[in-house]
């Protein structure tokens, strides 16, 4: 699970009034209920005001994302909810929100991985070392050897079990 703590403001840096804060909160609920968010395990949690023009937003995701791109779902929901066109005067360069990562989570602990992600990661460990820095290459080699020993253990156990049934 990945957590991103964001400082979010309107694109034109104007003050967040109660109506805009209400739109942000309602749009988070709407964005969280979308099929894409549910499928990808993404969730926006709106926090408190940081100052008059910034609000804290936590983005939780099952997979690593670019937080500013994921924030577009929140922006789209805000535009859809804004029936009074309150946000219209706050657009800047075609955007309604902008964000900065406040505290990147250093203790990211992935607790689950799909078979496709597992195979992709393993393939990158074996064959993608040309694009890695020296630290990642060393880490990749170390864990590839651990995986190799586990697979050899599996093969030997499987062969042993297969031969037990054939020997009778």
Long-range contacts (C-beta under 8 A, 24 or more apart in sequence): 1-41, 1-60, 1-61, 1-62, 1-108, 1-109, 1-110, 1-111, 2-60, 2-61, 2-62, 2-63, 2-64, 2-65, 2-105, 2-108, 3-58, 3-59, 3-60, 3-61, 3-105, 3-108, 4-58, 4-59, 4-60, 4-61, 4-65, 4-67, 4-101, 4-104, 4-105, 5-56, 5-57, 5-58, 5-101, 5-102, 5-103, 5-104, 5-105, 6-56, 6-57, 6-58, 6-59, 6-67, 6-71, 6-99, 6-100, 6-101, 6-102, 7-50, 7-54, 7-55, 7-56, 7-57, 7-99, 7-100, 7-101, 7-102, 8-54, 8-55, 8-56, 8-57, 8-71, 8-97, 8-98, 8-99, 9-53, 9-54, 9-55, 9-97, 9-98, 9-99, 10-53, 10-87, 10-90, 10-92, 10-96, 10-97, 10-98, 11-90, 11-91, 11-92, 11-93, 11-95, 11-96, 11-97, 11-98, 12-89, 12-90, 12-91, 12-92, 13-53, 14-53, 14-90, 15-52, 15-53, 16-49, 16-52, 16-53, 16-54, 16-55, 19-84, 19-86, 20-86, 20-87, 20-90, 21-49, 21-55, 23-78, 23-81, 23-82, 23-86, 23-87, 24-55, 24-57, 24-74, 24-78, 26-77, 26-81, 27-74, 27-77, 27-78, 27-80, 27-81, 28-57, 28-74, 28-77, 30-77, 30-80, 30-81, 31-73, 31-74, 31-76, 31-77, 34-73, 34-77, 36-73, 37-73, 42-70, 42-73, 44-73, 44-74, 56-102, 57-99, 62-112, 63-117, 67-99, 67-101, 68-98, 68-99, 71-97, 71-99, 122-147
